[in-house]
Amino acid sequence: MSEQDEQETLLEFPCDYAIKAMGETSEQLDAVVVEIVRRHVEDINEGAVSTKQSSGGKFTSITVTIRATSKPQLDAIYQELSSHELIKYVL
């Protein structure tokens, strides 16, 4: 990691990191989120994925906790999640 990259993040890698993606409730949303994250992470532990619907049931949030290895890895995950049509927000 370059000195500039180190200055841009307060995280120390590797670290556990929760990624939350939200979108309108659909049968595919959770599978899409997990599939995208798996492209960038070697191993997603059992129990690392949690799903929660909004009170009205219109929206769903999916949280995937990963072992992040670098800022570029996180950036790539966020970029791919944000560009998918089913996903409205990524935190």
Secondary structure, 3 states (H helix, E strand, C coil): CCHHHHHHCCCCCCEEEEEEEEEECCCCHHHHHHHHHHCCCCCCCCCCEEEEECCCCCEEEEEEEEEECCHHHHHHHHHHHHHCCCCCEEC
